[in-house]
Amino acid sequence: MSSLIHSVIAGTGRYIPPGQIKNEDFLSREFYDKSGKKIDKTNQEIIEKFQAITTIAERRYASDDLVTSDIAYFAALDAIKSAKIDPEELDYIIVAHNFGDVRKENRQLDIVPSLAARVKCLLEIKNPQTIAYDIAFGCPGWLQAMIQADYFIRSGDAKKILLIGAEVLSRVADPHDRDSMLYSDGAGATILEACLTDTEEPAGILAHTTRSDTYLYSKMLYMGKSYLQHADGQQDLFLKMNGRRLYQYALETVPLSIKDCLEKAGVQLSEVKKVLIHQANGKMDDEILKRLYALYNLNDIPEGVMPMTISYLGNSSVATIPTLLDLILKEDLEKHQVSEGDIVVFASVGAGMNINAVVYRM
């Protein structure tokens, strides 16, 4: 058998902000609907219904002095330490985000230079052959960066790549929109390395799939004005979502995308040890998993196959999967471990609408 290059995860890192924001912290908020009308329910009722639907009880916010590139750098340092590599050896640094460096006092988009360039500077990497760039692909951005990196590695163009997913969503969430309770801040990072193997069951990325449904679904996540129509700073735009349609779209398409990826890899669902899915909504992810197993006519879902952190970390967009992966690999997530040879599926859905999936052997 001839040797083949595979992409393997050599190290992981994360930055979870220490600032815990509980649901009770929203009791004093004024919530309005899309038309600008104050919602005719008590905040206690709003919060209880929100938690029942999403499973989110708390989330994390970055401190006022930090921006997205800062927390991306913290996660990168952790991943580099984990991989035990010299950062000067990196061929690429790819940072997935959607809003750039949004400052507490100014929500204006700041992406020049790229966040990847800022992270490279913070890491004090002098090598001009370490190419730094960003990717904006909605919540699936980090996973799409992994897919791009796999192409670079398999082509022989790169040997070591740093992938980061980082976001500070708390500063682009409309405080008068109930959906603002979904969003969280955080960063996760991985080091992907080239591995030459001639075994029949190589480790690393086995297959990946991506789809973009823009014709009908591009406006399910968008930027819009505050629901409080007389709010100060009317020029500011906030993240908005057509939650009901997005929920249905995800249920219809994500399980099919995962199945396509498993078939491409030649792997059966029964072989999968863990499904690490973008944590946008706890109930939605549960239903996605049920529909995935139903595609294989399987009614019994293995206990613990889908680790969840959304209840206490919220939805940190591109950071959710790499953060979850790091927690598992460093055995910081109770009752969840993976071993050499285990099959792990990564999957994400988000603005675009974009969906991707990766099948990986540890």
C-alpha positions as CSV (number, residue, x, y, z in Angstrom):
1,M,0.0,0.0,0.0
2,S,1.4,3.4,-1.0
3,S,1.8,6.1,1.7
4,L,-0.8,8.9,1.9
5,I,-0.8,12.2,3.6
6,H,-3.5,12.7,6.2
7,S,-4.4,15.7,8.3
8,V,-4.3,15.0,12.1
9,I,-5.1,17.2,15.1
10,A,-1.8,17.7,17.0
11,G,-3.0,20.1,19.6
12,T,-6.0,22.0,20.8
13,G,-6.7,25.1,22.9
14,R,-9.5,27.3,24.2
15,Y,-10.3,30.6,25.9
16,I,-13.5,30.6,27.9
17,P,-14.2,34.1,29.4
18,P,-14.6,34.0,33.1
19,G,-17.6,36.4,33.0
20,Q,-20.7,34.3,33.7
21,I,-24.0,35.8,32.7
22,K,-26.9,33.9,34.1
23,N,-30.5,34.1,32.7
24,E,-31.5,36.0,35.9
25,D,-29.2,38.8,34.7
26,F,-31.8,39.6,32.0
27,L,-34.7,40.1,34.4
28,S,-34.3,43.9,34.1
29,R,-34.1,44.0,30.3
30,E,-36.9,45.5,28.1
31,F,-37.7,43.1,25.3
32,Y,-39.5,44.1,22.1
33,D,-40.7,42.2,19.1
34,K,-39.8,42.9,15.4
35,S,-42.5,45.5,15.0
36,G,-41.1,47.5,18.0
37,K,-43.9,46.6,20.3
38,K,-43.0,45.7,23.9
39,I,-43.5,42.0,24.6
40,D,-46.6,41.5,26.7
41,K,-45.1,39.0,29.1
42,T,-43.0,39.2,32.2
43,N,-39.3,38.8,31.9
44,Q,-39.6,35.7,34.1
45,E,-41.9,34.1,31.6
46,I,-39.7,35.1,28.7
47,I,-36.6,33.7,30.4
48,E,-38.3,30.4,31.4
49,K,-39.6,29.8,27.9
50,F,-36.2,30.7,26.4
51,Q,-34.4,28.1,28.6
52,A,-37.0,25.4,27.9
53,I,-36.5,25.9,24.2
54,T,-32.7,26.3,24.1
55,T,-31.5,24.7,27.3
56,I,-29.3,27.7,27.9
57,A,-29.0,28.8,31.6
58,E,-25.9,31.0,31.3
59,R,-23.3,32.2,28.9
60,R,-19.9,33.9,28.9
61,Y,-19.0,37.5,28.0
62,A,-15.5,38.7,27.4
63,S,-14.2,41.5,29.6
64,D,-14.5,45.1,28.3
65,D,-10.7,45.4,27.6
66,L,-10.6,42.4,25.2
67,V,-11.5,42.0,21.6
68,T,-11.9,38.9,19.3
69,S,-8.3,38.9,18.2
70,D,-7.1,38.9,21.8
71,I,-9.1,35.8,22.8
72,A,-8.2,34.1,19.5
73,Y,-4.5,34.7,20.6
74,F,-5.2,33.2,24.0
75,A,-6.7,30.0,22.4
76,A,-3.8,29.9,19.9
77,L,-1.2,30.0,22.7
78,D,-3.0,27.1,24.4
79,A,-3.1,25.0,21.2
80,I,0.6,25.7,20.4
81,K,1.5,24.6,24.0
82,S,-0.6,21.5,23.6
83,A,1.0,20.6,20.2
84,K,4.5,21.3,21.6
85,I,5.5,23.1,18.4
86,D,7.6,26.2,17.5
87,P,5.0,28.7,16.1
88,E,7.6,29.8,13.5
89,E,7.0,26.4,11.8
90,L,3.4,27.2,11.1
91,D,2.6,27.4,7.4
92,Y,-0.8,29.0,7.8
93,I,-2.9,30.8,10.5
94,I,-6.6,30.9,9.6
95,V,-9.0,32.7,11.9
96,A,-12.7,32.1,11.5
97,H,-15.0,34.9,12.8
98,N,-17.9,37.0,11.5
99,F,-17.6,40.4,13.1
100,G,-14.0,41.2,13.5
101,D,-12.7,43.2,16.5
102,V,-15.9,44.8,17.9
103,R,-15.0,47.1,20.8
104,K,-17.2,47.7,23.8
105,E,-17.4,51.4,23.1
106,N,-17.6,51.2,19.3
107,R,-19.5,48.5,17.3
108,Q,-17.9,49.5,14.0
109,L,-16.5,46.6,12.0
110,D,-12.7,46.4,12.4
111,I,-11.0,43.8,10.2
112,V,-8.0,45.6,8.8
113,P,-5.6,44.1,9.2
114,S,-7.1,40.6,9.4
115,L,-7.6,39.0,12.7
116,A,-5.2,36.3,11.6
117,A,-2.5,38.9,11.0
118,R,-3.1,40.4,14.5
119,V,-2.8,36.9,16.1
120,K,0.4,36.3,14.1
121,C,1.8,39.6,15.4
122,L,0.7,38.8,19.0
123,L,2.5,35.4,18.7
124,E,5.6,37.3,17.6
125,I,6.0,35.1,14.5
126,K,8.6,36.6,12.2
127,N,8.4,33.9,9.4
128,P,7.1,35.6,6.3
129,Q,6.0,32.2,5.0
130,T,3.5,31.8,7.8
131,I,0.4,33.0,5.8
132,A,-2.3,34.6,7.8
133,Y,-5.9,35.2,6.7
134,D,-9.5,35.1,7.9
135,I,-12.6,33.2,6.9
136,A,-16.2,34.4,7.3
137,F,-18.5,31.5,6.8
138,G,-21.1,31.9,9.6
139,C,-21.0,29.5,12.5
140,P,-19.4,26.7,10.4
141,G,-16.4,29.0,9.8
142,W,-13.9,27.0,12.0
143,L,-14.9,23.7,10.5
144,Q,-14.6,25.2,7.0
145,A,-11.1,26.4,7.9
146,M,-10.3,22.8,8.9
147,I,-11.5,21.7,5.5
148,Q,-9.4,24.2,3.7
149,A,-6.4,23.3,5.8
150,D,-6.9,19.6,4.9
151,Y,-6.7,20.5,1.2
152,F,-3.5,22.5,1.9
153,I,-1.9,19.5,3.7
154,R,-3.0,16.8,1.3
155,S,-1.6,18.8,-1.6
156,G,1.8,19.0,0.1
157,D,1.5,22.8,0.4
158,A,1.6,22.8,4.2
159,K,2.7,20.7,7.2
160,K,1.4,22.6,10.2
161,I,-1.6,24.9,10.3
162,L,-3.2,26.9,13.1
163,L,-7.0,27.1,12.9
164,I,-8.9,29.4,15.3
165,G,-12.6,30.1,15.8
166,A,-13.2,33.2,17.9
167,E,-16.2,35.5,18.4
168,V,-17.4,38.2,20.8
169,L,-21.1,38.0,20.0
170,S,-22.2,39.9,23.2
171,R,-21.4,43.2,21.4
172,V,-23.4,42.5,18.3
173,A,-26.5,41.2,20.1
174,D,-29.5,43.6,20.4
175,P,-30.2,43.9,24.1
176,H,-33.9,44.4,23.4
177,D,-34.2,41.2,21.3
178,R,-34.9,38.0,23.2
179,D,-32.5,36.2,20.9
180,S,-29.6,38.1,22.5
181,M,-29.8,35.6,25.4
182,L,-28.5,32.9,22.9
183,Y,-25.1,34.5,22.3
184,S,-21.8,34.1,24.0
185,D,-18.1,34.9,23.6
186,G,-15.2,32.5,23.3
187,A,-12.4,31.1,21.3
188,G,-11.2,27.6,20.3
189,A,-8.1,26.6,18.3
190,T,-6.5,23.5,16.8
191,I,-3.2,22.6,15.2
192,L,-3.6,20.5,12.1
193,E,-0.5,18.6,11.0
194,A,0.5,16.4,8.0
195,C,0.9,12.7,8.8
196,L,2.3,10.2,6.4
197,T,0.7,6.8,6.8
198,D,0.4,3.5,5.0
199,T,-2.1,1.8,7.3
200,E,-5.5,0.6,6.2
201,E,-7.2,2.7,8.9
202,P,-5.3,6.0,9.0
203,A,-5.9,8.6,11.7
204,G,-7.1,12.1,10.9
205,I,-9.6,13.6,8.6
206,L,-11.3,10.9,6.6
207,A,-13.9,12.9,4.6
208,H,-15.7,16.2,4.6
209,T,-18.7,17.8,2.9
210,T,-20.0,21.4,2.6
211,R,-23.2,22.9,1.2
212,S,-24.4,26.5,0.8
213,D,-28.2,27.2,0.4
214,T,-28.1,30.9,-0.4
215,Y,-31.0,31.2,-2.9
216,L,-33.8,30.6,-0.4
217,Y,-32.1,30.9,2.9
218,S,-29.4,33.6,2.8
219,K,-31.5,36.1,4.9
220,M,-32.3,33.8,7.9
221,L,-29.4,35.5,9.7
222,Y,-28.8,39.1,9.0
223,M,-27.8,42.5,10.5
224,G,-30.6,44.9,11.5
225,K,-31.5,47.8,13.8
226,S,-32.4,47.4,17.4
227,Y,-36.0,46.4,18.1
228,L,-36.2,49.4,20.5
229,Q,-37.1,51.9,17.8
230,H,-36.2,55.0,19.8
231,A,-32.9,53.5,21.1
232,D,-29.8,55.6,21.2
233,G,-27.3,54.9,18.4
234,Q,-29.9,54.0,15.7
235,Q,-27.1,53.6,13.2
236,D,-25.9,50.5,15.0
237,L,-26.7,47.2,13.4
238,F,-27.2,44.0,15.4
239,L,-27.4,40.3,14.7
240,K,-30.9,39.2,13.8
241,M,-32.3,35.8,13.1
242,N,-35.4,34.1,11.7
243,G,-35.3,31.5,14.3
244,R,-38.3,29.4,13.3
245,R,-37.2,29.0,9.7
246,L,-33.6,28.4,10.7
247,Y,-34.7,25.6,13.1
248,Q,-36.6,23.8,10.4
249,Y,-33.9,24.2,7.8
250,A,-31.3,22.7,10.2
251,L,-33.5,19.7,11.0
252,E,-34.1,19.0,7.3
253,T,-30.5,19.4,6.1
254,V,-27.9,18.8,8.8
255,P,-28.7,15.1,9.3
256,L,-28.5,14.5,5.5
257,S,-25.2,16.3,5.3
258,I,-23.7,14.2,8.1
259,K,-25.0,11.0,6.4
260,D,-23.4,12.1,3.1
261,C,-20.1,12.7,4.9
262,L,-20.2,9.3,6.6
263,E,-20.9,7.6,3.3
264,K,-18.0,9.5,1.7
265,A,-15.7,8.2,4.4
266,G,-17.1,4.7,4.2
267,V,-18.1,4.8,7.9
268,Q,-21.3,3.5,9.5
269,L,-23.1,5.6,12.0
270,S,-22.8,2.7,14.5
271,E,-19.0,3.2,14.4
272,V,-19.2,6.8,15.6
273,K,-18.1,7.4,19.1
274,K,-19.0,11.2,19.3
275,V,-20.9,13.7,17.4
276,L,-19.6,17.2,18.0
277,I,-22.1,19.6,16.6
278,H,-22.3,23.4,16.6
279,Q,-24.2,24.3,19.8
280,A,-26.7,26.9,18.6
281,N,-29.8,25.5,20.5
282,G,-29.9,22.5,22.7
283,K,-33.3,21.2,21.7
284,M,-32.5,21.7,18.0
285,D,-29.3,19.7,18.4
286,D,-31.2,16.9,20.1
287,E,-33.7,16.8,17.3
288,I,-30.9,16.8,14.7
289,L,-29.3,13.8,16.4
290,K,-32.7,11.9,16.5
291,R,-33.2,12.6,12.8
292,L,-29.7,11.4,11.9
293,Y,-30.2,8.1,13.7
294,A,-33.7,7.8,12.0
295,L,-32.0,8.0,8.6
296,Y,-30.3,4.7,9.5
297,N,-33.5,3.2,11.0
298,L,-31.8,3.3,14.5
299,N,-34.1,4.1,17.4
300,D,-31.6,3.7,20.2
301,I,-29.2,6.6,20.4
302,P,-26.0,5.7,22.5
303,E,-25.9,7.6,25.7
304,G,-23.3,10.4,25.7
305,V,-22.7,10.3,21.9
306,M,-23.4,14.1,21.6
307,P,-21.6,16.1,24.4
308,M,-23.2,19.4,25.1
309,T,-21.9,22.6,26.7
310,I,-24.5,25.1,25.5
311,S,-26.4,25.1,28.9
312,Y,-23.5,26.9,30.6
313,L,-21.4,28.3,27.7
314,G,-24.2,29.5,25.4
315,N,-23.7,29.9,21.6
316,S,-20.3,31.2,20.8
317,S,-20.6,30.6,17.0
318,V,-17.3,29.5,15.4
319,A,-15.8,28.8,18.8
320,T,-18.3,26.1,20.0
321,I,-16.9,23.0,18.3
322,P,-13.1,23.7,18.9
323,T,-13.9,24.6,22.5
324,L,-15.9,21.4,23.0
325,L,-13.1,19.4,21.3
326,D,-10.5,20.8,23.6
327,L,-12.5,20.2,26.7
328,I,-12.9,16.5,25.7
329,L,-9.3,15.9,24.7
330,K,-8.0,17.5,27.9
331,E,-10.5,15.4,29.9
332,D,-12.1,18.6,31.3
333,L,-15.7,17.5,30.3
334,E,-17.0,15.0,32.8
335,K,-18.1,11.6,31.4
336,H,-16.7,12.3,27.9
337,Q,-13.5,10.8,26.6
338,V,-12.2,9.6,23.2
339,S,-9.4,7.1,22.5
340,E,-7.1,6.3,19.7
341,G,-9.1,4.9,16.8
342,D,-12.4,6.4,17.8
343,I,-14.5,8.0,15.1
344,V,-15.7,11.5,15.7
345,V,-18.1,13.5,13.5
346,F,-18.0,17.3,13.5
347,A,-21.0,19.2,12.0
348,S,-22.1,22.8,11.9
349,V,-24.8,25.1,10.4
350,G,-25.0,28.8,10.2
351,A,-25.4,32.1,8.3
352,G,-25.3,31.7,4.6
353,M,-27.0,29.3,5.1
354,N,-24.0,27.1,5.2
355,I,-23.6,23.5,6.5
356,N,-20.5,21.4,6.8
357,A,-19.4,18.1,8.3
358,V,-16.1,16.2,8.9
359,V,-15.5,12.6,9.8
360,Y,-12.3,12.1,11.8
361,R,-10.5,9.1,13.3
362,M,-8.6,9.8,16.5
